[in-house]
Amino acid sequence: MAAAVEAAADPRPFGSSRQDLLMTSESAAQQEKHPGPRLREARMHLHNPADPGTGVVVSSELCTKGKSASCVRHIVVDVSQSRLSGAFLSGQSFGVLPPGNDAKGRPHQVRLYSIAAPTTGEDGDGRHVSTTVKRTVDEHWESHKLFLGVASNYLCDLQVGDSVRITGPSGKRFVLPANPQDHDYLFFATGTGIAPFRGMLLDLLRPKAGPPCKGRMALLMGVPYEMDLLYDGLFTDLAREHDNFRYHTAFSRHAQADMNRTLYVQQRLEAQRDELSAMLASPRTLIYICGIVGMEVGIFQSLARILPPEALEQYLSIAPEVRGSIDSWTRVMVNRQIKPTRRVFTEVYS
């Protein structure tokens, strides 16, 4: 107890050095200089695992571009008989409670899935929520026995008319700003991380009420193969319909037609630097990142390579000791020596 009192009496963060304190002070000043936008007000936890709602599957369709090795489905659920009805925002997530018990005999825990629908829902009235689900099919490293993801396969197996227990909504930061016309947007996605951006872009470009957003927008989508692209037809149509929206893809396992080489999503940013640098230099621009954990490091490195310091500081606060070693950045440094400002929104998963 005495140690706790002594620690509390020390004004410095536990274990902090003078350099840590300088970094914290610098980050605070940078956040004040580049404040984030006022966000849409999000309602949360209207259903929890102890008090789940019930949804009914409306549709379940494959959403890959071609005959992919991955099975990814766009699943629409009617939530009109639950408290989620009309209460979710694009960018939020909702929970699914799979039936049955785990290997220890305990009920399966809730799994969260990003909402792929616009705020008005797939039906236009907020009664139909959707998500993007990839079946998890693998084998155990040691036993070599087949491993099937519990929730993903449960969801992908559901038929139209089947019921599903749901929770949420969850999340209040990974959402669009309250005044979307005041901003430009750069979206980065890998795999099923595209789900929230489907909903956000429909909110921005095909709103139920009011004109489409006039701000500049770009979506950079990374997948292993072209056939793995999700909702490709929709994004291609949106780019054709709206001059202020650009859609760029990055294939990590085969060459791009326009580049003649493989690309990760952060490398697409560097390839499009002439187009995107001016947008990133603007104080209007917000960055959203969603996908596999670690992708944010590559994106931060690319931002540091293509942007001058005065533009980069709008998005990242970088400790002096790592500013000159961009190639050596690791995920351990994120939120420590490399701190995103309030104009960067990340949602990553393992």
Secondary structure as GFF3:
##gff-version 3
##sequence-region A 1 350
A	DSSP	alpha_helix	2	9	.	.	.	ID=ss1
A	DSSP	alpha_helix	18	33	.	.	.	ID=ss2
A	DSSP	beta_strand	53	62	.	.	.	ID=ss3
A	DSSP	beta_strand	72	78	.	.	.	ID=ss4
A	DSSP	beta_strand	93	97	.	.	.	ID=ss5
A	DSSP	beta_strand	111	114	.	.	.	ID=ss6
A	DSSP	beta_strand	128	134	.	.	.	ID=ss7
A	DSSP	beta_strand	137	139	.	.	.	ID=ss8
A	DSSP	beta_strand	146	148	.	.	.	ID=ss9
A	DSSP	alpha_helix	150	157	.	.	.	ID=ss10
A	DSSP	beta_strand	163	170	.	.	.	ID=ss11
A	DSSP	three_ten_helix	180	182	.	.	.	ID=ss12
A	DSSP	beta_strand	184	190	.	.	.	ID=ss13
A	DSSP	three_ten_helix	191	194	.	.	.	ID=ss14
A	DSSP	alpha_helix	195	205	.	.	.	ID=ss15
A	DSSP	beta_strand	217	223	.	.	.	ID=ss16
A	DSSP	three_ten_helix	226	228	.	.	.	ID=ss17
A	DSSP	alpha_helix	232	241	.	.	.	ID=ss18
A	DSSP	beta_strand	245	251	.	.	.	ID=ss19
A	DSSP	alpha_helix	265	271	.	.	.	ID=ss20
A	DSSP	alpha_helix	273	281	.	.	.	ID=ss21
A	DSSP	beta_strand	285	292	.	.	.	ID=ss22
A	DSSP	alpha_helix	295	306	.	.	.	ID=ss23
A	DSSP	alpha_helix	309	312	.	.	.	ID=ss24
A	DSSP	beta_strand	316	318	.	.	.	ID=ss25
A	DSSP	three_ten_helix	320	322	.	.	.	ID=ss26
A	DSSP	three_ten_helix	326	328	.	.	.	ID=ss27
A	DSSP	three_ten_helix	331	333	.	.	.	ID=ss28
A	DSSP	beta_strand	338	340	.	.	.	ID=ss29
A	DSSP	beta_strand	344	349	.	.	.	ID=ss30
###
